[in-house]
Amino acid sequence: MNGFNKLKKNIHKQSTSGLAFITGIVLVCTLISILGISNVRLVFAQLESNIWTEPVNVSHSGSTSDPRIVIDDLGTLHVVWLDGFTGTTHASLVDREWTAPRSFTAPFVDIVPQFVSDDSGYIHAFWIETDLSLMYSRIQASSFGNQNAWSAATQLDLEVIKFSVEVGSENQLHVAYVRNVDVNREAGIYYINSFSEGVGWNQPVLLYSSNYLRLSDPATANVQVTSNAVGDSEQVYVAWDERQRKRIYLIGSSDSGATWGGPQEIDQPNISNPQVQPQNIRIASNDNGLVLFWEDGNRDEFSCRFYSQTSQDQGITWSNRNAVEIGVLGCLDDSQMDLLDDGNALFIGRIQNQITFLAWNGATWSEAQPQTGLSRFTNQDTLTPLTLGCINLSLAKNILYLVGCDQGGSGDIWMSIYSLEATDKWFNTQMDWNTPALIQQSTAGISFPSVIVDLVGNDHVLWSELEVNPDNSVTSRLGYAVKNGSGWSQPIFVSRSLEGNTAHVDSIIDVDGNLLAAWSGGEFGDIYFIEADAQRANNLNEWSLPALISLEKSLATSPVIQVDQDGVVYIAFGIAVNEERGVYFSKFDRGNQELEGPSLVYDASLEGYEIVSDVSFTRDAQGNLFISWIQKPVEPDVVAGGDLYFIISYDNGLTWSAAEKFGYDNVVWSHLAVQDDQTVHLFYQEIARVGFYGLKHMYSMDRGISWSTPTDVLSHIGESPGYFIPVLDHNAGLHLLRAYTEERSDRIIVQELGWKDQDWEFESDASFPIYDNGEIIGIDGWAAGDKIVLVYAVKEQQYITAPANYFLYSTERRLEISSTTSAPTPEGSPTDQLPEAPTAPVTTQSTEAGSSQNETPTPVPSSDLAEVLMPELTSTATAQPGGSRLPGFFGDYGVGLAIGGAVTAIVGIVVWMRRRNLGRGK
């Protein structure tokens, strides 16, 4: 006897003075009835969202297997399973109680079919006989317990090893299946349908033929069908695996299966990733478009990767595939895609009986929801843990029903229920970093990512990618992809192949929406410039031919690109070695295609340094230019840093100050950023001890004349090494992003600090999976509008002699932009009176060495830089482009009605208790 009947029995035991209490209960139930809650929904109306109910024993028999669920149009629940003694057996939930299990034999014997129900009161059964015949029968849902009410079995086709069924919007029956025998007809993917609720069937249609499918078997074959009404037409889609060729496909029909387009390859091996093994494709279709989900099984069974792809135009165009984290380690044993009442797609995956959920809202995947609670149930009869296997799930009205066999002792069929009312909470609506999206995967090297956000919020990323040619020679090229509302586009390569490595990629977008990029590449490290309209940059023909910026064959390195309001491009770079080594500067007027320079702004040979590296360059809105770089001697077989230098131009690059050598040695990386168009920030990493790189920060409020004392940034976030990038948002807020691979872990850690009130504050962090001894090899970041974006490159290698795999990912989070941002005021900096505008040019000259290496200096105004005349520190520039209550369970009216009913019930209880107490003399 269930809980409802127990409650009813206890009520009847009470005196007639309990009528008020009964009245309250009746009122509540009446409210539920008025709101149209179904029979099943009434039983589970008190389900707590996102928690599994305590399982109920449905079979009470032992020796069970292969359970299936079907829910008819009235909401009645039926469970069918195999009993080891009586064969096919079923039980139904009628009037809130389970019927006694009963075996039946018609028209399928010792088989549990796949059931689907329609809106006309029919339950349809499909199954494969031992001779591989695909069979069909139907029954009125109200007669489900009557084995003689099934229609005669109809043979739909022969030699079928796997099938999928969908009920369309007008109760059409769509069936897709795999034949692996080419007798009389080819082996392939077939489709058949019925427009008469199963009374008559059209002839099978061959969608795709392949002799390789003759090698398919029921265990590995996969085919999926889905449909969606679009206007007056029914869109039907079929997806399948062809594992023998390592491919997955999709085909579509826009007229309810009458005609079909051609098959589309969704994923397959390619020169960048020859080991890919796409499989287990799943598909869902709704008003938000199409979404595909599959796994890459080219790895061992414990480390599959998962991907998705979407289309918003009925499969004509597709987003780039995105990596999806499902929250459980391993490869799928089974999975399915269903639609929720709100139109979101629900993915259910099962890995070694561990179930996980994800939801798709048309734009992004939710966070994974691993269902660990299923492993904590106890058989209250035997007091032993329940171990559920042979799991089958069915979704109806946002309630998920699960049946499974207890493999741990009882051998019974058990059911548990899960309410999906609160899937919106699964999505990342807070200020958290979202699940990384895959941009590119390659067996060749991916490095030097550069990301930028355009004026309408699209993300653009460029990167260097090595290319292995048929003759095994190695060249490099510049990759590009864009992310809009559909996700990342398929990558294209916007530069010709160059011998050697394409390196140090940098990009920016100008006020007219043009995407500009510079990089060093080729055998001799030349600096190139290239551009395209950002809104059409996914078209290879929109890109200009690369223009040479550096001296030819000069071994140039580290180009950094800036642009002003007039579209003039500024590029600073270094020449690493030889007589020409030093820091160079070029201006490129795109209007008249004139190139000024490159001009030498610092001659490293005069200082006796052998190497110039890691040039950083930034510009403020008044045209002031700031460059830093590292100089070091050649020390073979020794990883060592160098000295940090800095120069300024206050006249748009016409003249430059003498180089300022900060007294810090062992510097391996530096980066400049300008905040509020007047505060210059300098970050640098130095070798603090063997195997450890510290991170220091200093800033200048007077455009480089005086500097704050360097502070240790890592004291805020721990001493693990990693990659860093400073990012400025549109409100002049400064963020420092850091990404690193956690030691002895399979995780990537992303951390973020914000600069507030002259100090760094922790803002956010995230942790993402990494595989096969993976490590980060490069990052870049950007902020625009209300979001901050991070891209990172990863190298993975199972063991030393195995080929490496390279991946490029992006992740982002929302920014809460405040109305004002306080500006830092460094101690001792001159703020009372500022110099007048410059009246004479400043020539480039060297400076003497700084303070002792064993001391930590406190910078003061340099005698050279203090003499430079500056304009007033008044910022008149605009921001640079790119840079800088849930509804109740019953709805609003329902909440009021439900509260009213609850109040009535409470009043009834109070009246009843008062009368009872008076009757007892209290």
N, C-alpha and C positions, 0 to 999 in steps of 0.2 A: 504494500500500500504506500503510495507516495505521500509527500508532505502535505499536499493540498487536501487529500481525503482525510488524513490524520487530523488536520486542523478542523475540518468540517465535523468529524466525529466528536472531537472535544467540545466544540460549540454546542452540539446537540445534548451533551451531558449537563450543560448549565441550565439553571432555572429560567423561566420565562422573563425574569428581570434582565436577562442579557440581550433583549431584543434591540436595545440601542446599539450595542456593540455590533450585532449582526447587520443592523441598518447601515452602520458606517462602512463595514466591509462591502456590503452590496453596492453602496454608492461609489466606492473606489472601483469595484469591478465594472459597474455600469459606465463609469468614465472611460475605462480602458476599452470597453465594447464600443462606446460611441466613437472613440478615436480610430476604430477600424483595426485594432490589433488582432492578428490571426490567432488561431487555436494554439499553434506552437509558440507564438510570441507571448501569449498570456502566461504560459508555463514558465517562460524564462524572462519575464518582464523585469525581474529584479537582478538580472545578470550584471555583474560589475564589469565595466569595459576593460578589455585587454587582460582578463584573467580567466584561465580555464576552470570550468566547474568540476566538482568532484565526480569522477567517472561512475557510471551506472552499468551494472551487469545486465546485458540484454539477453544473452543466450541461456545462462544457467545450465550448461550441459557439458562443457569441456569438449575437446577434440574438434576445434573449429578452425577455419581458415578462410581467406579471401572475402572479407566483408565488403559490401557496397552499400551506399546510401542513395536514396532518391526521395525528393520532396515534391509532392504533387501541387497542382494549382491552388488547392485549398489550404496548403501549409501542413498537410499530414505527412508525417515522417515514416518512411519504410526502410528497414535494414534487411538485406539478404546476404546469406553466407553459406559456406559449405560445412556440413556436419559430417564427421568421419563415419557415422553409422547410418544416418538417414538421408544424406545427400543435400540437395539445395533446400535451404530453410529460410524462413523469414519471420519477422515480427514488426508490428506497426505501433505507433504511438496514437491511440484512439481515446478520446475523452480524457486526456491527460494521464492515461495509464498504458503501459506496454502490454500488448496482447501476448498470449502464450506462444512460444516458438512453434512453428508448424512447417512441415516439409511439403514440398509440391514438386511435380515432375513435368508439367507442361509449360511451354513446348521445348524447354531446354532441360537436359538431364545431366546432373552432376556438373553443372556449369553455372557460374554467376555472371550474367551479362553486364554490359555497360548500360545503365539506364539514363534516360533524359525525359523530362516532362515538358508539356507545352501548356498554352493558355486555354486549350479547348477541353481539358479534363482527361487527356491521354498520357499514359506512360509508355515510352517506346524502349524496346530492348534490342541491343545489338550484341552479337557474339560470334566467335570463330569456332567451328566444329573441328574435330580431330583431323578431318580430311582437308582442312584449311578453307572450308566454305564460309563466306561471310553471310550470316543469317540475321533475319529481322522478324520481330513480332511486336504487337501492341496490345494494350488493355485499358479499359476505363479505370481511372484511378480509384473510383469508389468500389470497384470489384477486384482490387489488387489481391485480396486474400483468396479469391476463387480461382483455382488453377484451371478450371474449364472455361474461363472467360477470355483467355488469351486467343488472339487471332492465330490462324495457321502460320507456321514458319515460312518465310519467304527467303529464297536464296538470292542474294544481291550480286555475288561474284564468286569466283574460284581462285585458289592459290593466293589467298590473302594472309599476310603475317602480322599486320599492324593496321589499326584504323583510328580515326578521330571523328567525333560527331558534334554538330552544332545545330541548335534550333534557332531559326531566323526570326525576324521581327513579325512576319505574318505566318508563323508556325511552319515555315518551310523546313525540311530536314536536309542538312548538308552533310555528306559523308566523304571524307578523303581517306585513301588507304594505299598500302604498299603491296604490290605483287612481285614476288621474286622468281617467277617461272615465266619463260617466254614461249610456252606451248600455246599455239593458236593466236596469242597476242603477246606484245612485248612486255618484258619486265619493266616496271616503272611505277610512277605515282598516278593514281586514278581518282576520279571524282564522280559521285552519283548523287542525285537529289530527288526529293518528292515534294510536290506542291499540293498534295491531297492528304496531308497528315498521315502518310504511310500507306494509304490504300493502293496507290500506284507509284511506280518508280520509273524515271527516265533511264535511257541507256548510259552505261559508264562512259566517261570521257577520259582519254589519255592526256595527262597534263605534262608529263616528262618521262622519257624513256631512257634507260641506260642499262647496258649489260652488267655493269658493276653492281646494280641492285640485285642481281641474281645471287650475290654473295651475302645478302642481308639475312639476318635471322631475327626471330621475335624479340630476343633480348636486347639487341642494339638498334633495330630499325626504329625510326621516329618520323611521324607525320602529324601535323596539327592543322586544324581548320577553324576559322573564326569568321564572323560576319557582322555587318553594321549597316543600318539604314541611313542613307545619305540622300535627303530629299525624297524623291519618289522611287529611287532605285535601291537595291540591296547589294552592297559591296561584299564580296566573298574573297577570302584570302587563304591560301594553303602554303604552309612552310614545311620543309623536310630536311633531313640529313642525307648526305651521300658520303658515308664515312670512308669508303674505299678510296675516294679521291680527295678526302679532307676538305669537303665543301658543304655549305648549307645554302638553301635556296628559298625563294619566295615567289609566288605567282598570284595574280589577282584577276578578279572579274568584277566589272561594274554593272552587270545586268543579271544578278542572281544566278550566276553560273552558266548562262547561255553561251557566252563567248569568253575567251581568256586571253590575256596578254602573254608575253614571253617570260620565261623564268629569269629571275634576277639572282646573281650570286651575291650573297650577303657577306660571306667571309670565306677566305681561301688562302693557301700559301702564296707568298710573294717573295721577291728577292730580298726584301727587308726583313722578312720573318718566315723563312722556309719551314720551320718546325711547327707552325700553327696547326692545331687539330680541332676545328670548331665542331660542336656537337650539341645535341639536346636543345635545339632551338624551340622557343616558345613564343606565342604571338597573342596579342590582344588588340581589339579595335573598338574605339568609341568616338564620341564627338571631339575628343582631344587629339584624335589621329591614331596612328599605328605605333605600337611599341613592340620591339623584338628583344628577346633575352636569350643568351646562350652562354655556353662555357667553352673554354679552351682546354682540351684534355691532353695537350702534348707533354705534360709533366707527369710526375707520379700521382697516385690516387689521393694524395694528401695535400696537394698544392695546385688545384685547378684555379684558373682565373675566370672571371665572369664579366660579360659585356652586354651592353644594350645599344639599340639604335632606334631612332624615331623618325617618323614622317608626318607632316601636317598637310599633305596634298595627295592622299590616297596612294602613297608609294611611288609617286613620280620622282621626287627628290628625297634624299635622306641626310640626316645629320651624320657626322662622324661617329664612330662607335665610342662609347664611354665605358670606362672600367667601373664596375659595381662591386662594392664590398657587401657580402651577404651575412657576415657576422658569425659564420661557422667555417672552420677549416676543413677542407677536403673537396671531393668531387661529388656531384649530385647523384643520388640513387634514384630520385624521382623529383618531378616539379610540375607545377601547373600555373596557369594564368587565369584569373577570374576578374569580373567587373563588379565593383561596389556600387551601392545605390547612388552615390554622389558622382558617379562617372569615373572615379579613379580606378586604375588597374591594380590588382593585388597579385603579387608573385608569392607562391608558396614553394619553398624548396625543402628537400629532405636529404640529409647526409648522415648515414649510419643511425637512422631513427631520430636524429636531431632535426627539429623543424625550425625554420626561420621564415619570417615574413618581410616583404618590402612592398611599399605602395608607390604607384606612379601617378602624378597629378597632371600630366600633360607637359610639364616643364622639367621636372627633376624626380629622382628617386628619393624616397624617404630614407632615414637611418634604418639599418637592419634591426629586426626585432626577434632575436633568438628565443625560442620557446623552451626555456630550461625547466619551467614548472611541470612539464609533462613527465619528467623523470622522477618526480617526487611523490607520486600517488601510491597509496597503499590499499591492498585488498582488505577491506574491513572484516570480511568473513574469515580469512586465513591469517590476517595480520602480517602478510608478506608484501614486499614491494611489487608493484605492477610494472612489468616490462612489456610495453606495447610494440608489437610488430605488425606486419601486413596492414599498414595504415591506409585508410581511404578518407578523403575529406570532401565535403560538399558545402557550397555557400548559398544561402538564401536570405534575403532581406537583411544583409549585413551581419547575419549569424553564421558562424562557421561550425559545422558539425563534423566531429572526428569519430570514426570507429576503428578499432584495432584489436588484434588478438593478443591475449596475455601469453607471452612466451616464457614467463617466469614461474609458472606453476599451475594456475587454474585452467588454462587453455580456453577461456571464455572470450566472448565478444563484449567489449566494453565501449561505452560512448562517453565523450566529453564535449562540452560546448563552449564557444568563445565568442564574445560580442566584439564587433569591430566598429563600435560607434565613434571611437575617438582616434581614428587614424590620422586626423589632422595634426595630432600631437607628435606623430612620428617625424614630421618634416622639420627641417632646420629653420624655424622662424625666428630664432634668437640671433644673437651676434656671434654665432659659432662658425668655425670653418666647415665648409661642406665636404662631402665625400669627393675625393679627387676624381677628375675626369681625364681619361687617356687622350692625349693629343696625337702621339706617334709612337710606334714600336718598331725597332729595327735590330738586326744582328750586327750592323755596322755602328760606328760611334755616333752618339747624339750628345752635343755639348753646346755651351755658350748660348743658353736661351735668352731671349730678349722679349719682354711683353710690354704692350702699350694699350690703353683704352681710348677709343675715339670719342668724338663729340656726341654720338648717340648711344654710347654705352657698350659697343661691341669690343670684344677683346681680340687683339692681334698678337700673334707670337711668331718670331723668326728664330731659327736655330741653325747650327752647323751640323751637317750629317755626312759622314764618310760613305763612299760608294765603292763597292768591290766590283770591278769589271770582269768580264769573261776571261780576260788574260791574267787575272789575279792582281793586276795593278790597282792602286788605291788612289782615287780622286775624291774631291769633296764638293759639296754644293750647299746652297742656302735654302732651307725649308721654310714653308710658311703655312699657317692655318688661321682661321678666324672663327670666333665663337659668337653666335647670335642667339635668338630665341630657340633655335633647333639644336643647339649644342655645337661642338667643334666640327668644322668642315673637314673634308678629306684633304690631307696635305698636298701641296704642290711645291715644285722646286723652281725658284725664281731667278737662279743664277745658273750659268753654264758650269759644267764640271771643270774643276781646276785641279791641277796636280798639287799634292800636298793637302794640308788641312785648312778648312775655312774656320776662322777663329775670331774671338772677341767681337761678337755681333752686338750692335747697338742700334736702337730705333727710336723714333719720335714722330709725333703728328703735329703738323702746323695748323695755323688758324683757319686755313681753307680746307682742312680735312684730308690733306695728303699724307700718306705714310712714307716716311723717309728712313733709310737704313744705311749703315756703313759697317764694313767688316774688313778684316785682313785675310787674305787668301792667296792661293797659288804657291808655286814652288819658292818664290822669293818674298812672300809676305807683303804683297802690294795692298794698298788701301783702296777699296772701291766704294762707290756711292750708287744707290738705286732708289727709285721712287715709284709710287702708284697712288691713284685715288683710293682712299681707304675703303669706300663703299663698293668698289669693284675690284679690290685687290685679289679676290679669289679667282679671277680670270687672268691666266698667265699673260695674255696679250696686253693687259693694262700696265704691265711693268716696263719701265724704261730699260734701255741697255745699261749695263754697269759702266760708270765713269771712273777712270783712274784718278785718284786724289793725291797719292804719295809720289815720291820720286820712284822711278821704275827700278825694280830689282834692288830695293833698299832694305829688305828684311824689317819692314815696318810692323808695328804691333799696337794693340790696345787703342783702337779708334773710339772716340766718344763724340756724339753728334748733338748739337743744339741748334735751335732755330729762333729767329726773332719775329716780331709782328709783321715785318715786311716780307717774310719768306726767305730771307737770307740764311743760308746754312753755314754753321761753324763746325769745324771738325778739328779736334786736337788728337795727336797720336805720338807715339814714340818710334824712334829707330833704335833697335836694341843694341847693335854692335857695329864694329868697323869705324872708319873715320867720321862718317856722318852721324854717329850716334848722338842722340839728344832728343829734345822735345820740339815738335813741329805743330804749326797751326795753319789752317786753310780756311778761306771764305769762298763760298760758292753762291753766286747770285743766280738763282734759277730763272729769273725773269729774262735776263740777257745771256744766260748760259756762260757767264764769265767766272773763271776760277782765279782767285788770288792766292798765291802761294803754291806749294807749301813753303812757309818761312820758318827758319830756325829761331826759336824763342829761348832755347837754352842749349848750350853746347856742352855736352857731357865730357867730351874729350879733354876740355880744359881742366876738369877736376880730377882727371886720372881714373875715372870709373870705367870699368869694362862693359857694364850692362845697364841699360835703361829699361824699366818695365812698369807695368801696372799704372798707366796714365789714367787719371780721373779729371773730369772737366765739367764745370757747371757755369751757368750764366744767370744774372738777375735781370729784372725788367729794364733797368737803366743802361744796360749794355756793358756792365762790368763783368769781366771774365776771370775765372779762377781755375788754376790747374795745379794738381799735385801729382807726384810720381815717386818711384823708388829707384835708387841707384845702388849698385852693389858690385863688388869685384867677382871675377870668375873663380869659383872654388870647385873644381871637379870632384864629383862623388860626395859632395857635402851639401845638405839642404840648409841654406842659411838665408837670412833676410838681408836688408840693406838699409840705407839712410833715406829719410823721408824729406822731400823738398816741396816747395810751394811758391808760385808766382801769381801776380795779378796784373790785369790790364783794366784801366779805368776809361779807356777811350775806344772800346769796341774792337780791340785787337791791334790798333795802330802801333802802340808802344807797350812795353812790358816792364814790370819792376825787376829789380835784381832778385835772384832766387834766394828764398829763405830756407835755410837748412835747419829743420828742427832737430834737437839733439837726441834723437831716438834711433837706436840701431836695431838690427834684426827685425825690421818691418817687412811683412810679406804681402800685405794688402792694404789699400787705402781707398776711401771714397768720400767725395764732397757732396754737400747738399746745401741749397740756399733756402732759408725759411723767412717768410714775411718780407722777401726782397731786400733784406739787409743783414740777417743773421746767417753767417756761414758756419756750417757744421763740418767737422773733419773726423772721420772714423778711420782707425787703422788697427790691424792685427800685428802682433809681434810675437816672436818666439820667447815665451817666458821661461820655459825649461824644455828639456828634451821631450818631444812628443806632445807638447801643449802650446796652444796659441792663445794669448790673451787678446782682449778687445778693449781698446781705449777710445775715448771720445773727448773732443774739445770743441769750443765754439768761439766765434768772434762776432760781437755786435756792431763793429765798425768796419765791416767789410775787409777783414784781414789785417788791420793795423795791430790790434792786440788780441790776445787769446786767453781763454780760461785755462786753469790748470787741468791737465788730462785726468779723467776719472775712469775707473775700471767698470765697464758695463756688465761684465759677467758676474759681478757680485750680486746682481739682481736676479740672475737666471741660472746660475750654476756654471761650472767650469768645463763642461763637455765641449769639445771643439765643434766646429760647424761652419756653415756658410751664412753670410749676413748681407742684407741689403736695406739701406734706408729708403723710406717711401714718404712722399709728401701728399697730403690730401688737399681738396679744393678749399678747405678752410684754414690752410696753412698749418695744419697739424702734422707733426713729424712722428713717424712710426719706424721702428727698427724691427725687421723680420729676421728670424734665424731658423734654419733647418739643419738637422743633423740626424745621423743614424745612431740609434741608441745602442750602446755597447752590449754585446751578448743578448741581443733581442732581435725580433723580426718586426720592429716598428721604426717609423720615421717620426721624429718629433718636430713640430712647428711651434715656435714661440713668437710672441709679439710684445714689444715695449712701446710705450708712448711717452713723448717728451712733454712734461707739464711742470710748471713752477720750478724750473732749473734743475729738474731731476727726472730720472727715468722711472716710470711706473709700469708694472706688469698689467697687460691688457687682455691677452687671450693665449690659449695654447690648444694644440690638437695632436692626435696620434693616429698614424695611418700604417697599414701593413706593408711589409716589404719582404721579398722572397729571395731564396738562392744566394745567400751571402751578399745581399744587395747593399749598395752604398750610394749616397747622393754625390753627384759630380758637378753640380752647378744649379744656381737659382737666379731668379729675377722677380721683381715685384713692381706693382703700380697701383695707384689709387685714383678713383674718379667718381664723382657723384657720391653715392652712398655705399660704395663697395671698395674693397681692397683685394687685389688679386696676387696670387703667388704661383709661379710656375717653377717646376724643379725637374732636373734630369737625373735618372737613376741607372746605374749599371748593376746587373745581376749576373752571377756566375756560380754554378753549382760547385765546381771544383776547378783547380788551376788549369787543367788541360781541356776543360769543356769550353765551347764557344760562349762568349758573353752575349747577353741580351741587353738592349738599351731601351728605356722608356722615358717619355716626356709627359708629365701630368700637370694639371692646373687645379687649384683649389681657391675658394674665395670666401669672404664673409662680409656681412653688412656692416657699415660704419654708422655710428651715431654722431652726426656732425653737429657740433655745438655752434652757437651764434658767434662766440668770440674765443680766441685762443691767446692766452697770455704769452708775451714774448720774454725770453730769458734776458737777464742782465748780468753779464759776467763781472766778477769782482775786479775792481781797478780799471775798468775800461773807460775811456773818455766819452762822456755823454753830454757834458755841459755845453761845450763849444766844438764845432766841427770846422775843418778846413774849408777854404773857398775852392771854387772850381779850378782845375788845372790850367796853368798858363804856359807850360813848357813841356816838351816830350820827355819821357823817361826812357833811358836806354837800358838794354839788357846787360847785366854785369853779374859776376860771381860774388859769393860771400864767403867769409871764412867759416871754418868748422864751428859747430855749436859747442855746448857745454859737455862736460865729461860724461862718458858712457856709463859711469857708475852712479850718476846722480839723476834724480828726477827733476827736470827743470820746471820753473814756473815762468811761462812766457810773459814777456813785457813788450811794449811797442818796439818794434825793430827800428833802429836808427835809419835804415834805408826806407822802409815802408812808411814810417811816420812823416817823412819829408814829402811823400806823394800827396799832391793836392787833390781833394775829393769833392764831388758835388754834394749838395745837402742831402741828408738822409731822409727824404720825404718820398714815400711810396705812393705813386699815382697809377701803378699798373694794375690791370685786371688779372684775374687768375688765368694761368696758362692752360690751354686745353689738355685734358687728360692728366695733368699733374696734380698738377698740384691738387566683446563679451560673447562666448560661444552659445548657440541656440540650445534650448533645453531639449530633453528627450522627446517631448510632445510638441515642440515649437512654442511660440510665444503664448497663443491662446491655450494650448495644452498645459503649459506650466501653471497658468492660473486655475484651470479646471482641476488639475491634479492636486494643487495646494488646497483648493476648496474641499475636495473630497477627503484629503488627509485631515483637514481641520474638523470636518464632520465626524470622521471616524474617531478622532481624539475626544471630541465632545461626547460621543456615544460611550466611549470607554469610561470617561469620568463619571457620567450619569449612572452607568451600570455599577461601577465600583462603589459609588456613594450609596446606592440602594442596597447593595450587598452588605456594606458595612453597617447601615442602619438596621438591616434585618438581623445582624449579629449583635446588636446592642452596643455598637461602638460609636 
